[in-house]
Amino acid sequence: MKPIYVVIIVLAVGAAGFFGGMKYQQSKIGAFRMNTFRQFGQDTNGQNAARRYTGRPVSGEIINIDDNSVTVKMPDGQSKIVLFSDTTQINQATQATKADLKQGSQVAVFGSENSDGSVTAQNIQLNPQFGRFQGPNTTPTQ
């Protein structure tokens, strides 16, 4: 076999391997993007998933708990009753449950406001980190 044919065959096999590898990687990127969007609260079209919640989020300190609700004292001093069910997502750094809801805990609640002023929760975040300076000194320094 002439050396030119060997070079052509080697290049063809290399190109086919490169093309196959690119297609394989592209299939993995799609799944990665979908999981990343879900993790950060977006749907696969890049739209913020929080739009499915109606009303304003409720955040503050849990001051009372029962089997299907918590009462949250908000930063303005008012309180809000938050209703939840077994289908309500309760999260912290990892998945949490109703048993993790404790009086005195800080929460952020996302859900629908009811006509009586209470909120039906779709998601309760324990110890939310947004909007606060985190560290041993709670007063930011310049």
ROTOR-678446 format. One line per 4 residues: their letters; for each residue x, y, z of N, C-alpha, C. Coordinates in Angstrom, 3 decimals. Layout:
N
A) X,Y,Z,X,Y,Z,X,Y,Z; ...
! end
This chain:
142
MKPI) 0.844,-1.166,0.000,0.000,0.000,0.000,0.892,1.232,0.000; 0.507,2.205,-0.788,1.308,3.413,-0.900,1.159,4.249,0.370; 2.215,4.963,0.740,2.176,5.772,1.959,1.077,6.836,1.937; 0.712,7.354,0.771,-0.321,8.379,0.707,-1.669,7.826,1.148
YVVI) -1.954,6.559,0.808,-3.210,5.932,1.219,-3.246,5.730,2.734; -2.128,5.384,3.317,-2.050,5.204,4.765,-2.348,6.538,5.468; -1.773,7.618,4.960,-1.998,8.945,5.536,-3.475,9.328,5.415; -4.083,9.068,4.256,-5.493,9.389,4.046,-6.374,8.586,4.998
IVLA) -6.085,7.302,5.171,-6.871,6.454,6.072,-6.733,6.939,7.515; -5.514,7.261,7.933,-5.288,7.752,9.294,-6.041,9.064,9.519; -5.989,9.979,8.551,-6.711,11.245,8.674,-8.223,11.025,8.721; -8.736,10.100,7.903,-10.175,9.823,7.887,-10.627,9.239,9.221
VGAA) -9.867,8.299,9.768,-10.209,7.701,11.059,-10.134,8.763,12.166; -9.113,9.607,12.124,-8.985,10.675,13.114,-10.136,11.668,13.033; -10.516,12.055,11.818,-11.628,12.990,11.637,-12.936,12.373,12.122; -13.161,11.095,11.823,-14.384,10.420,12.273,-14.418,10.352,13.802
GFFG) -13.294,10.056,14.424,-13.229,10.014,15.887,-13.485,11.382,16.504; -12.895,12.415,15.903,-13.107,13.777,16.390,-14.578,14.167,16.274; -15.194,13.916,15.123,-16.596,14.243,14.895,-17.494,13.485,15.876; -17.227,12.192,16.080,-18.009,11.392,17.028,-17.881,11.924,18.448
GMKY) -16.678,12.313,18.839,-16.455,12.877,20.167,-17.189,14.194,20.367; -17.201,15.023,19.328,-17.926,16.300,19.401,-19.427,16.064,19.581; -19.988,15.132,18.835,-21.422,14.834,18.942,-21.756,14.271,20.326; -20.897,13.425,20.849,-21.107,12.862,22.183,-21.108,13.979,23.231
QQSK) -20.134,14.883,23.144,-20.046,15.987,24.098,-21.263,16.899,24.004; -21.742,17.164,22.793,-22.924,18.006,22.630,-24.141,17.383,23.304; -24.254,16.064,23.249,-25.394,15.413,23.904,-25.290,15.548,25.420; -24.099,15.548,25.960,-23.906,15.700,27.403,-24.151,17.135,27.850
IGAF) -23.816,18.116,27.046,-24.014,19.515,27.406,-25.496,19.820,27.560; -26.347,19.246,26.710,-27.789,19.475,26.814,-28.323,19.045,28.165; -27.930,17.865,28.628,-28.382,17.377,29.934,-27.810,18.244,31.058; -26.544,18.660,30.918,-25.917,19.515,31.920,-26.661,20.842,32.040
RMNT) -26.977,21.453,30.895,-27.696,22.731,30.920,-29.061,22.586,31.580; -29.775,21.514,31.254,-31.105,21.316,31.820,-31.021,21.184,33.339; -30.057,20.404,33.832,-29.900,20.233,35.278,-29.483,21.535,35.951; -28.615,22.308,35.297,-28.171,23.577,35.856,-29.326,24.561,35.942
FRQF) -30.141,24.653,34.883,-31.299,25.548,34.912,-32.236,25.170,36.042; -32.503,23.886,36.212,-33.411,23.456,37.271,-32.850,23.806,38.640; -31.537,23.612,38.806,-30.901,23.874,40.092,-31.022,25.342,40.484; -30.919,26.232,39.514,-30.948,27.654,39.818,-32.299,28.297,39.544
GQDT) -33.365,27.477,39.507,-34.711,28.014,39.452,-35.133,28.558,38.112; -34.608,28.013,37.020,-35.028,28.443,35.705,-35.528,27.243,34.936; -36.427,27.505,33.987,-36.844,26.408,33.130,-35.860,26.292,31.974; -36.065,25.341,31.079,-35.095,25.080,30.020,-35.067,26.168,28.964
NGQN) -36.014,27.098,28.977,-35.979,28.239,28.062,-35.291,29.436,28.698; -34.728,29.260,29.896,-34.033,30.336,30.583,-34.956,31.275,31.332; -36.227,30.944,31.430,-37.176,31.796,32.136,-37.120,31.471,33.623; -37.256,32.473,34.427,-37.190,32.290,35.866,-38.402,31.497,36.338
AARR) -38.144,30.388,36.999,-39.227,29.519,37.459,-40.044,30.165,38.571; -39.526,31.209,39.215,-40.280,31.862,40.287,-41.560,32.516,39.775; -41.700,32.679,38.476,-42.918,33.277,37.933,-44.145,32.434,38.238; -43.974,31.164,38.517,-45.138,30.330,38.803,-45.728,30.641,40.176
YTGR) -44.978,31.360,41.017,-45.475,31.755,42.322,-46.180,33.097,42.180; -47.328,33.231,42.810,-48.024,34.509,42.779,-47.876,35.164,44.135; -47.909,36.469,44.172,-47.744,37.173,45.432,-46.276,37.390,45.751; -46.047,38.136,46.830,-44.681,38.438,47.246,-44.150,37.333,48.146
PVSG) -42.833,37.087,48.097,-42.268,36.112,49.032,-42.417,36.615,50.465; -42.521,35.699,51.383,-42.612,36.010,52.806,-41.301,35.558,53.429; -40.650,36.430,54.175,-39.423,36.011,54.847,-39.406,36.582,56.252; -38.752,35.865,57.141,-38.656,36.288,58.531,-38.450,35.112,59.455
EIIN) -38.790,35.305,60.708,-38.564,34.308,61.759,-39.842,33.528,62.041; -39.704,32.199,62.134,-40.848,31.362,62.514,-41.146,31.612,63.991; -42.389,32.023,64.280,-42.768,32.255,65.680,-43.780,31.240,66.181; -44.374,30.459,65.281,-45.312,29.415,65.689,-45.377,28.353,64.594
IDDN) -45.565,27.095,65.004,-45.613,25.971,64.067,-46.744,25.040,64.469; -47.475,24.526,63.474,-48.359,23.384,63.703,-48.198,22.431,62.519; -49.052,21.423,62.421,-48.866,20.383,61.405,-48.934,20.885,59.970; -49.715,21.918,59.694,-49.908,22.371,58.319,-49.641,23.850,58.101
SVTV) -49.033,24.525,59.091,-48.754,25.947,58.906,-47.629,26.404,59.823; -47.038,27.525,59.441,-46.099,28.239,60.303,-46.536,29.702,60.305; -46.269,30.383,61.402,-46.486,31.826,61.457,-45.112,32.469,61.410; -44.941,33.390,60.454,-43.647,34.025,60.223,-43.731,35.490,60.620
KMPD) -42.819,35.919,61.519,-42.704,37.333,61.868,-41.776,37.971,60.846; -42.308,38.927,60.094,-41.555,39.562,59.023,-40.716,40.713,59.569; -39.710,41.174,58.813,-38.834,42.247,59.300,-39.572,43.524,59.696; -40.747,43.788,59.110,-41.498,45.001,59.454,-42.339,44.830,60.719
GQSK) -42.236,43.659,61.380,-42.952,43.406,62.620,-44.290,42.716,62.445; -44.835,42.709,61.235,-46.093,42.016,60.989,-45.845,40.515,60.959; -46.915,39.744,61.088,-46.784,38.289,60.981,-47.681,37.798,59.854; -47.309,36.652,59.306,-48.051,36.062,58.191,-48.173,34.575,58.450
IVLF) -49.392,34.039,58.294,-49.618,32.593,58.405,-49.300,31.973,57.056; -48.471,30.947,57.063,-48.074,30.244,55.844,-48.582,28.813,55.932; -49.436,28.440,55.003,-49.984,27.083,54.947,-49.095,26.225,54.062; -48.892,24.969,54.452,-48.118,24.063,53.606,-48.725,22.679,53.659
SDTT) -48.309,21.836,52.724,-48.819,20.464,52.644,-47.648,19.520,52.431; -47.963,18.254,52.243,-46.913,17.266,51.999,-46.219,17.483,50.660; -46.829,18.229,49.739,-46.201,18.484,48.437,-45.363,19.754,48.427; -45.387,20.543,49.509,-44.576,21.758,49.585,-43.108,21.373,49.702
QINQ) -42.268,21.987,48.871,-40.829,21.761,48.975,-40.297,22.574,50.148; -39.534,21.924,51.018,-38.893,22.602,52.144,-37.408,22.331,52.001; -36.619,23.396,51.824,-35.203,23.250,51.498,-34.326,24.029,52.458; -33.106,23.598,52.561,-32.015,24.372,53.126,-30.846,24.073,52.210
ATQA) -29.635,23.968,52.680,-28.544,23.640,51.770,-28.795,22.284,51.112; -29.551,21.437,51.790,-29.974,20.151,51.244,-31.484,20.062,51.408; -32.085,19.027,50.876,-33.536,18.839,51.012,-33.893,18.731,52.492; -34.973,19.364,52.883,-35.408,19.351,54.279,-36.855,18.871,54.352
TKAD) -37.347,18.702,55.572,-38.719,18.238,55.789,-39.406,19.144,56.808; -40.677,18.838,57.097,-41.420,19.598,58.111,-40.709,19.561,59.460; -40.058,18.448,59.766,-39.374,18.310,61.055,-38.238,19.323,61.208; -37.725,19.847,60.090,-36.646,20.834,60.142,-37.143,22.247,60.429
LKQG) -38.462,22.464,60.377,-39.027,23.777,60.695,-39.037,23.936,62.213; -38.315,24.910,62.717,-38.197,25.138,64.162,-38.552,26.582,64.483; -39.176,26.772,65.622,-39.472,28.122,66.081,-38.162,28.877,66.221; -38.102,30.095,65.706,-36.885,30.898,65.735,-36.062,30.795,64.465
SQVA) -36.374,29.836,63.578,-35.652,29.686,62.310,-36.010,30.817,61.365; -35.050,31.226,60.544,-35.306,32.204,59.487,-35.774,31.449,58.250; -36.806,31.964,57.579,-37.356,31.309,56.393,-37.678,32.343,55.320; -37.734,31.871,54.081,-38.296,32.625,52.958,-39.313,31.699,52.319
VFGS) -40.520,32.195,52.109,-41.626,31.376,51.619,-42.072,31.905,50.262; -42.246,30.992,49.298,-42.739,31.344,47.979,-44.030,30.587,47.744; -45.081,31.304,47.392,-46.362,30.651,47.177,-47.420,31.624,46.730; -48.661,31.266,46.970,-49.809,32.063,46.536,-50.498,32.682,47.741
ENSD) -50.796,33.974,47.633,-51.500,34.649,48.724,-52.987,34.337,48.626; -53.577,33.985,49.756,-54.999,33.661,49.830,-55.809,34.916,50.146; -57.120,34.837,49.954,-57.996,35.997,50.184,-57.993,36.448,51.640; -57.696,35.530,52.576,-57.665,35.908,53.994,-56.318,36.476,54.430
GSVT) -55.363,36.608,53.490,-54.050,37.159,53.810,-52.999,36.114,54.110; -53.404,34.864,54.344,-52.420,33.801,54.555,-51.790,33.450,53.209; -50.754,32.640,53.242,-50.043,32.224,52.033,-50.037,30.712,51.973; -50.350,30.140,50.813,-50.194,28.704,50.596,-48.834,28.501,49.944
AQNI) -47.934,27.820,50.649,-46.543,27.704,50.219,-46.361,26.614,49.170; -45.572,26.928,48.152,-45.058,25.907,47.254,-43.616,25.561,47.629; -42.905,26.536,48.211,-41.507,26.322,48.561,-41.185,27.124,49.814; -40.517,26.480,50.767,-40.041,27.148,51.980,-38.532,26.961,52.033
QLNP) -37.797,28.062,52.073,-36.341,28.021,52.187,-35.973,28.264,53.645; -35.228,27.334,54.228,-34.741,27.514,55.595,-33.426,28.277,55.563; -33.263,29.201,56.485,-32.044,29.996,56.613,-31.633,30.621,55.285; -32.508,31.420,54.666,-32.171,32.021,53.371,-30.983,32.959,53.517
QFGR) -30.130,32.994,52.500,-28.909,33.785,52.566,-28.994,35.084,51.777; -30.066,35.303,51.033,-30.138,36.512,50.218,-30.438,37.732,51.072; -29.878,38.864,50.651,-30.191,40.133,51.290,-29.566,40.362,52.646; -28.603,39.534,53.033,-27.973,39.711,54.340,-26.476,39.575,54.187
FQGP) -25.734,40.327,54.999,-24.295,40.155,55.070,-24.018,38.935,55.927; -23.177,38.055,55.438,-22.869,36.837,56.184,-21.445,36.910,56.721; -21.269,36.580,57.940,-19.936,36.560,58.513,-20.020,36.740,60.010; -18.863,36.659,60.692,-18.871,36.769,62.141,-19.304,38.157,62.611
NTTP) -19.018,39.194,61.820,-19.433,40.547,62.153,-20.620,40.879,61.263; -21.781,41.123,61.841,-22.980,41.339,61.029,-23.065,42.748,60.462; -22.127,43.623,60.820,-22.112,44.971,60.271,-20.999,45.068,59.241; -21.328,45.352,57.973,-20.273,45.475,56.967,-19.347,46.640,57.301
TQ) -18.076,46.469,57.024,-17.103,47.533,57.254,-16.621,48.067,55.920; -16.123,49.324,55.952,-15.641,49.928,54.706,-14.144,49.910,54.658
! end
